[in-house]
Amino acid sequence: MIMKKLILGSIGAAFLLSGLYYRIYEPAKSNISYEYLGIGTWLAGLIYFTVFHRYREIISFILGLLVLHAGVILLLEDKLSNPKLVGAMVFTAGVVIVLGSGLSDYMKKRKAKT
């Protein structure tokens, strides 16, 4: 478990540091996506190792909704080379994650406990 945390943290640090390097030393090649990947990796690791194990169904449902809405945004974006295909793929992935989250089973179990 500690090894997974170290690997995930080092991957996030590598992306963040490379983004900061490009921003400071080579602004012409600067790409903010490296910084987003680094911060996103750290945030995903933090969510996974702190909240996900306790509330697996709820977090899966919320993340599925985020992916689903990212697909909708990509469908509406016109600057991509093929936004309809990419948006449809991300939207479909979000639907699959939401449906596979197990939130309804979690709610039934929680209701049965009370």
ABEGO torsion letter per residue (X at the ends): XAAAAAAAAAAAAAAAAAAAAAAAABAAABBAAAAAAAAAAAAAAAAAAAAAAABAAAAAAAAAAAAAAAAAAAAABAABABAAAAAAAAAAAAAAAAAAAGAAAAAAAAAAAX
